[in-house]
Amino acid sequence: TRAAVVLDAVGLHTRGLLSRHAFERAARKLDELPAASSTELRQKAGSNGSVRVTAAIHERALFPRGLSDWAVVGGRAVFVGDLNVDVAGPFGAGEVFSGTFRWAHNRPKVGFGLAVPELGPLPGVTRFEGLWERQTYAIAATDALALLETRQRMGIEVGDWATSWLAWQAGTAFDRFSERNNIAVNAGLDLRLLDDVL
């Protein structure tokens, strides 16, 4: 991940006032970086009232690697029937591409996702999703297939930390179920109080 991406994600600027709330908000924003598996934001007092802020991130591997990563992918494939693989940061923008595939005969599914920090004028993290799936339903107590439904979905969601204790998110999606079209909207607030106890 390029340093400029991390600086934009943190949202702190040189020669700006660093309050406790601004520092805590910056730490939360850094923690939302999609390509990071863990983050740390440190501050060190300098001379003349200045402060040096250091952001450190441990990035996710480009692809799952190692026995533990592939065990999670394989375990989900065996027990849930879904194959999910993430590709983290191939372009250095802190982004994560995700793909999913379900091969169940009566429930096939193909999906993708993309999470990008600070996309153009959009604050925080922008998430895109798309999927195609087919569901087959049977009549109770018989083996007859009663309904075959196909679903297609495209969606976008944006979320950011407004303060050190309040995050917001908003999104919209277009769903097509066989011949029916639907538009969904969502919005949410996340409040963290008493040092995340509440």
C-alpha positions as CSV (number, residue, x, y, z in Angstrom):
1,T,0.0,0.0,0.0
2,R,1.4,3.4,-1.0
3,A,2.2,5.8,1.8
4,A,-0.1,8.5,0.3
5,V,-3.0,6.1,0.6
6,V,-2.3,5.5,4.3
7,L,-2.0,9.3,4.9
8,D,-5.3,9.9,3.1
9,A,-7.0,7.2,5.1
10,V,-5.7,8.6,8.4
11,G,-6.9,12.0,7.5
12,L,-4.4,14.0,9.6
13,H,-2.6,17.0,8.1
14,T,0.7,18.7,8.9
15,R,0.5,21.9,11.0
16,G,-3.0,21.0,12.1
17,L,-4.2,20.8,15.7
18,L,-4.0,17.3,17.0
19,S,-6.7,16.8,19.7
20,R,-7.4,13.6,21.5
21,H,-10.6,13.0,19.4
22,A,-8.8,13.7,16.1
23,F,-6.1,11.2,17.0
24,E,-8.7,8.5,18.1
25,R,-10.7,9.2,14.9
26,A,-7.5,8.8,12.8
27,A,-6.7,5.5,14.5
28,R,-10.2,4.2,13.8
29,K,-10.0,5.3,10.1
30,L,-6.6,3.6,9.8
31,D,-8.1,0.4,11.2
32,E,-10.7,0.4,8.5
33,L,-8.0,0.2,5.7
34,P,-9.2,-2.9,3.7
35,A,-5.7,-4.3,2.9
36,A,-4.5,-4.1,6.5
37,S,-4.8,-7.0,8.9
38,S,-3.6,-4.9,11.9
39,T,-2.8,-1.3,12.4
40,E,-1.2,1.0,15.0
41,L,-1.1,4.8,15.3
42,R,1.5,6.3,17.6
43,Q,2.2,9.8,18.7
44,K,5.4,11.3,20.2
45,A,5.7,14.8,21.6
46,G,8.4,17.0,20.0
47,S,9.7,20.4,20.7
48,N,7.7,23.7,20.7
49,G,4.4,21.8,21.2
50,S,4.8,19.7,18.0
51,V,3.7,16.1,17.8
52,R,5.0,13.3,15.5
53,V,2.4,10.8,14.4
54,T,3.5,7.4,13.0
55,A,1.1,5.0,11.3
56,A,2.1,1.4,11.1
57,I,0.1,-1.3,9.2
58,H,0.6,-5.0,8.8
59,E,-0.7,-5.8,5.4
60,R,-2.6,-8.8,4.4
61,A,-0.9,-11.1,1.9
62,L,-1.8,-10.6,-1.7
63,F,-3.3,-14.1,-1.8
64,P,-4.0,-16.5,1.0
65,R,-0.8,-18.2,1.9
66,G,0.4,-20.6,4.4
67,L,-1.4,-23.6,5.9
68,S,-3.7,-21.5,8.3
69,D,-5.0,-19.2,5.5
70,W,-5.8,-22.1,3.2
71,A,-7.3,-24.1,6.0
72,V,-9.9,-21.4,6.5
73,V,-10.6,-21.3,2.8
74,G,-10.7,-25.1,2.6
75,G,-12.8,-25.5,5.7
76,R,-15.4,-23.1,4.5
77,A,-15.5,-24.9,1.1
78,V,-16.0,-28.3,2.8
79,F,-18.5,-27.4,5.5
80,V,-20.4,-24.5,3.9
81,G,-20.0,-25.3,0.2
82,D,-18.6,-21.8,-0.7
83,L,-15.2,-21.0,-2.0
84,N,-14.1,-17.5,-0.9
85,V,-10.8,-15.9,-1.9
86,D,-9.6,-12.4,-1.2
87,V,-6.8,-10.6,-3.2
88,A,-5.4,-7.8,-1.1
89,G,-3.8,-4.7,-2.5
90,P,-2.5,-5.7,-5.9
91,F,-2.5,-2.1,-7.1
92,G,-1.1,-0.5,-3.9
93,A,-4.3,1.5,-3.2
94,G,-5.2,-0.4,0.0
95,E,-7.9,-2.2,-1.9
96,V,-9.2,-5.8,-1.5
97,F,-10.9,-7.8,-4.2
98,S,-13.0,-10.7,-3.1
99,G,-14.5,-13.6,-5.1
100,T,-17.0,-16.2,-4.1
101,F,-18.2,-19.4,-5.8
102,R,-20.8,-21.9,-4.7
103,W,-21.1,-25.1,-6.7
104,A,-24.2,-26.7,-5.1
105,H,-26.3,-28.2,-7.9
106,N,-29.5,-26.5,-6.9
107,R,-27.8,-23.3,-5.4
108,P,-25.0,-22.2,-7.7
109,K,-23.5,-18.7,-7.0
110,V,-20.8,-16.5,-8.4
111,G,-20.0,-13.2,-6.7
112,F,-17.4,-10.4,-6.4
113,G,-16.6,-7.6,-4.1
114,L,-14.2,-4.6,-4.0
115,A,-13.4,-2.4,-1.0
116,V,-11.4,0.8,-1.7
117,P,-10.4,3.5,0.8
118,E,-10.8,7.2,0.0
119,L,-12.2,6.7,-3.6
120,G,-12.2,10.1,-5.3
121,P,-14.4,12.5,-3.4
122,L,-16.0,9.7,-1.3
123,P,-14.8,9.5,2.3
124,G,-13.9,6.4,4.2
125,V,-14.2,3.0,2.5
126,T,-16.3,2.4,-0.5
127,R,-17.5,-1.2,-1.1
128,F,-18.9,-2.6,-4.4
129,E,-20.6,-6.0,-4.7
130,G,-22.1,-8.0,-7.4
131,L,-23.5,-11.5,-7.6
132,W,-25.5,-14.0,-9.6
133,E,-27.1,-17.0,-7.9
134,R,-29.9,-19.5,-8.5
135,Q,-32.0,-21.0,-5.8
136,T,-34.2,-24.1,-6.2
137,Y,-37.1,-24.7,-3.8
138,A,-39.0,-27.9,-3.3
139,I,-42.6,-28.6,-2.1
140,A,-42.6,-29.8,1.5
141,A,-42.9,-33.5,2.0
142,T,-42.2,-34.2,-1.7
143,D,-39.1,-34.2,-4.0
144,A,-40.8,-32.2,-6.6
145,L,-39.1,-28.9,-7.5
146,A,-41.6,-26.1,-7.0
147,L,-39.7,-22.9,-7.7
148,L,-36.5,-22.0,-9.6
149,E,-35.4,-18.4,-8.8
150,T,-32.5,-16.5,-10.2
151,R,-31.0,-13.5,-8.5
152,Q,-28.7,-10.8,-9.8
153,R,-27.4,-8.0,-7.5
154,M,-25.2,-4.9,-7.9
155,G,-24.6,-2.7,-4.9
156,I,-22.4,0.1,-3.5
157,E,-21.9,1.2,0.1
158,V,-19.8,4.0,1.7
159,G,-18.9,4.3,5.3
160,D,-16.6,6.5,7.5
161,W,-15.9,7.6,11.0
162,A,-17.5,11.1,11.6
163,T,-15.9,11.3,15.0
164,S,-13.8,9.1,17.3
165,W,-17.0,7.5,18.6
166,L,-19.5,7.7,15.7
167,A,-19.3,5.9,12.4
168,W,-21.9,6.0,9.6
169,Q,-22.6,4.0,6.5
170,A,-25.0,4.3,3.6
171,G,-25.6,2.2,0.5
172,T,-27.9,1.2,-2.3
173,A,-28.3,-2.0,-4.3
174,F,-30.2,-3.2,-7.3
175,D,-31.6,-6.7,-7.1
176,R,-33.3,-8.7,-9.9
177,F,-35.2,-11.8,-8.7
178,S,-36.2,-13.7,-11.9
179,E,-38.5,-11.1,-13.5
180,R,-38.9,-8.8,-10.5
181,N,-36.7,-5.7,-10.0
182,N,-36.0,-4.2,-6.6
183,I,-34.0,-1.3,-5.3
184,A,-32.7,-1.4,-1.7
185,V,-31.3,1.3,0.4
186,N,-29.5,1.0,3.8
187,A,-28.1,3.4,6.3
188,G,-26.6,2.8,9.7
189,L,-24.8,4.4,12.7
190,D,-22.2,2.8,14.9
191,L,-21.8,4.4,18.3
192,R,-18.8,3.5,20.5
193,L,-19.0,4.8,24.1
194,L,-17.0,4.3,27.3
195,D,-13.8,3.2,25.5
196,D,-15.8,0.7,23.5
197,V,-17.4,-0.9,26.5
198,L,-20.8,0.2,25.2
